[in-house]
Amino acid sequence: MYLPYLEQLRDLKNAERAVGMASYHKVKREYLGLTNPQVNDLTKQWRQDMSVDQRVEVAAGLWQTDIYEARLAATKMLTQARIRPDDAVWQLLQSWVPDFDSWALADHACAAIQKRLVADPSRLDQVEAWTTSESLWTRRAALVATLPWTKQNHPKPDELASRDRILGWAASYAPVQKQFIQKSIAWWLRELSKHDEQRVRDFLEQHGEHMKPFARKEAAKYLKP
């Protein structure tokens, strides 16, 4: 079912731009050279005429091609706040996490995962298992996918509990010196500092010594002197 949609992506191929993308992303896979707006426009059009089940089927097929723009389109097919029922969407998104091998596709997929976590926060139980994965990209995804819990200005008790739970994951990452893990901690803390400065200060006081200097600096970027 996905093949006609893949052909629409191929019809827009830009060979020169594809070479540059391959060099930039540094992950060996096929690139078509499309821009993000091009993929956005296509997937927005596709979604209008599809049921949830059809979107899941097409997204699954596009992801399996391992073509950059096809995977990008797959994530965008499922990035929407209101999807009901969404169990099949959640299961498909989870199945992609072990495939993450670079920040770009992982971040787009995590944008879709964020929507499903907000729709059903009990899914954080499953995300917690990612935090002990051998894959740094899977561990990183646990923080990127939970960024919505940094953003509440007036969090409810259960949201605060989730915030503290995720900060616990970040604390377990602090001694891990891999750059992308450190960046994910800094990103989470930096965003949280806009809404909950004290928790960020407390985290840095307790765990900052284990973080890389650049990550501490980035995490504290918006803290008042």
C-alpha positions as CSV (number, residue, x, y, z in Angstrom):
1,M,0.0,0.0,0.0
2,Y,2.9,2.3,0.6
3,L,4.5,2.1,-2.8
4,P,2.4,4.8,-4.5
5,Y,3.4,7.2,-1.7
6,L,7.1,6.2,-2.1
7,E,6.9,7.0,-5.8
8,Q,5.6,10.5,-5.0
9,L,8.6,11.0,-2.9
10,R,10.9,9.7,-5.6
11,D,9.3,12.0,-8.2
12,L,10.7,15.0,-6.2
13,K,14.2,13.5,-6.0
14,N,17.1,16.1,-6.1
15,A,20.3,14.1,-6.8
16,E,22.6,17.0,-6.0
17,R,21.0,17.8,-2.7
18,A,20.9,14.0,-1.8
19,V,24.7,13.9,-2.0
20,G,24.9,16.8,0.5
21,M,22.4,15.2,2.8
22,A,24.3,11.9,2.9
23,S,27.5,13.8,3.8
24,Y,25.7,15.8,6.5
25,H,23.8,13.0,8.2
26,K,26.8,10.6,8.0
27,V,24.5,7.5,8.1
28,K,24.6,5.0,5.3
29,R,21.1,4.9,3.7
30,E,19.5,6.2,0.6
31,Y,18.7,9.9,0.4
32,L,16.4,11.5,-2.1
33,G,17.3,15.1,-1.5
34,L,13.9,16.4,-0.5
35,T,13.4,19.3,1.9
36,N,11.3,19.1,5.1
37,P,8.6,21.4,3.7
38,Q,8.2,19.1,0.6
39,V,7.7,16.1,2.9
40,N,5.4,18.0,5.1
41,D,3.2,19.1,2.2
42,L,2.9,15.5,0.9
43,T,2.1,13.9,4.2
44,K,-0.4,16.6,5.1
45,Q,-2.2,15.7,1.9
46,W,-2.0,12.0,2.4
47,R,-3.4,12.1,5.9
48,Q,-6.6,13.8,4.9
49,D,-7.8,10.8,2.9
50,M,-6.7,8.0,5.2
51,S,-8.1,6.2,8.2
52,V,-5.9,5.6,11.2
53,D,-5.4,2.0,10.1
54,Q,-4.3,3.1,6.7
55,R,-1.9,5.6,8.0
56,V,-0.3,3.0,10.2
57,E,0.0,0.6,7.3
58,V,1.6,3.2,5.0
59,A,3.9,4.5,7.7
60,A,5.1,1.0,8.5
61,G,5.9,0.4,4.9
62,L,7.7,3.7,4.4
63,W,9.8,3.1,7.5
64,Q,10.9,-0.3,6.4
65,T,12.4,1.1,3.2
66,D,15.2,2.7,5.2
67,I,15.1,5.7,2.8
68,Y,15.6,8.9,4.7
69,E,12.7,10.8,3.3
70,A,10.4,7.8,3.5
71,R,11.2,7.4,7.2
72,L,10.7,11.1,7.7
73,A,7.3,10.9,6.0
74,A,6.4,7.9,8.1
75,T,7.0,9.9,11.3
76,K,4.9,12.8,10.0
77,M,2.0,10.5,9.1
78,L,1.7,9.8,12.8
79,T,2.5,13.2,14.4
80,Q,-0.9,14.4,15.5
81,A,-2.4,15.1,18.9
82,R,-5.8,13.6,18.3
83,I,-5.7,10.0,17.0
84,R,-8.3,7.6,18.2
85,P,-7.9,4.8,18.6
86,D,-4.2,5.1,18.9
87,D,-3.0,1.7,20.2
88,A,-1.7,0.6,16.8
89,V,0.1,3.9,16.3
90,W,1.8,3.6,19.7
91,Q,2.9,0.0,19.0
92,L,4.3,1.0,15.6
93,L,6.2,4.0,17.0
94,Q,7.7,1.8,19.8
95,S,8.8,-0.7,17.2
96,W,10.9,2.0,15.5
97,V,12.9,3.0,18.6
98,P,15.5,0.2,18.2
99,D,16.1,1.4,14.7
100,F,17.2,4.9,15.7
101,D,20.7,5.6,14.5
102,S,20.9,9.4,14.2
103,W,19.4,12.5,15.8
104,A,17.4,13.7,12.9
105,L,15.0,10.8,12.3
106,A,14.9,10.0,16.0
107,D,13.8,13.5,16.8
108,H,11.0,13.5,14.2
109,A,9.8,10.1,15.5
110,C,10.0,11.4,19.1
111,A,7.8,14.3,18.1
112,A,5.1,11.7,17.2
113,I,5.9,9.7,20.4
114,Q,5.4,12.8,22.5
115,K,1.8,13.1,21.3
116,R,1.0,9.5,22.3
117,L,2.6,9.9,25.7
118,V,0.6,13.0,26.5
119,A,-2.5,11.2,25.3
120,D,-1.8,8.3,27.7
121,P,0.9,9.1,30.4
122,S,0.7,5.5,31.7
123,R,2.9,4.7,28.7
124,L,5.8,6.2,30.6
125,D,6.1,2.8,32.2
126,Q,7.2,1.4,28.8
127,V,9.5,4.4,28.0
128,E,11.3,3.7,31.3
129,A,12.6,0.4,29.9
130,W,14.4,2.5,27.2
131,T,16.6,4.1,29.8
132,T,18.6,0.9,30.4
133,S,19.0,0.0,26.7
134,E,22.5,-0.7,25.3
135,S,21.7,1.7,22.5
136,L,22.5,5.3,23.3
137,W,19.9,6.4,20.7
138,T,17.2,4.5,22.6
139,R,18.3,6.0,25.9
140,R,18.4,9.4,24.4
141,A,14.8,8.9,23.0
142,A,13.5,8.5,26.6
143,L,14.3,12.1,27.3
144,V,13.5,13.6,23.9
145,A,10.1,11.9,23.9
146,T,9.2,13.2,27.4
147,L,10.0,16.9,26.7
148,P,6.3,17.8,27.2
149,W,6.8,17.3,31.0
150,T,9.2,20.2,31.0
151,K,6.6,22.6,29.7
152,Q,3.8,22.8,32.3
153,N,3.7,26.1,34.1
154,H,1.2,24.9,36.7
155,P,1.7,21.1,36.7
156,K,-0.8,18.9,38.5
157,P,0.4,16.4,41.2
158,D,0.6,13.5,38.7
159,E,2.5,15.7,36.2
160,L,5.0,16.7,38.9
161,A,5.5,13.1,39.8
162,S,6.2,12.3,36.2
163,R,8.6,15.3,36.0
164,D,10.5,14.0,39.0
165,R,10.5,10.5,37.6
166,I,12.1,11.6,34.3
167,L,14.6,13.7,36.2
168,G,15.6,10.5,37.9
169,W,16.3,9.0,34.5
170,A,18.4,12.0,33.6
171,A,20.3,11.7,36.8
172,S,21.2,8.1,35.9
173,Y,22.5,9.4,32.6
174,A,24.7,12.1,34.1
175,P,27.8,9.9,34.4
176,V,27.4,8.7,30.8
177,Q,30.0,10.7,28.9
178,K,28.5,10.0,25.4
179,Q,28.0,13.4,23.8
180,F,24.4,12.8,22.6
181,I,23.4,11.5,26.0
182,Q,24.8,14.6,27.6
183,K,23.1,16.8,25.0
184,S,19.8,15.1,25.8
185,I,20.2,15.9,29.6
186,A,21.1,19.5,28.8
187,W,18.1,19.8,26.5
188,W,15.6,18.5,29.0
189,L,17.0,20.7,31.8
190,R,17.2,23.8,29.6
191,E,13.6,23.5,28.7
192,L,12.5,22.7,32.2
193,S,14.4,25.8,33.5
194,K,11.9,28.0,31.6
195,H,9.1,26.7,33.8
196,D,10.6,25.2,37.0
197,E,13.9,26.8,37.7
198,Q,14.4,25.4,41.2
199,R,14.3,21.8,40.1
200,V,17.0,22.5,37.5
201,R,19.1,24.2,40.2
202,D,18.6,21.2,42.5
203,F,19.5,18.8,39.7
204,L,22.7,20.6,38.8
205,E,23.7,20.9,42.4
206,Q,23.3,17.1,43.0
207,H,24.4,15.7,39.6
208,G,26.2,18.5,37.7
209,E,29.6,17.4,38.7
210,H,29.1,14.2,36.7
211,M,28.0,16.1,33.5
212,K,30.3,17.4,30.8
213,P,31.0,21.2,31.1
214,F,29.2,22.0,27.9
215,A,26.1,20.2,29.1
216,R,26.1,22.0,32.4
217,K,26.5,25.3,30.7
218,E,23.6,24.5,28.2
219,A,21.4,23.2,31.0
220,A,21.9,26.5,32.9
221,K,21.5,28.8,29.9
222,Y,18.2,30.4,31.1
223,L,18.8,30.3,34.8
224,K,18.9,33.7,36.4
225,P,22.3,34.6,38.1
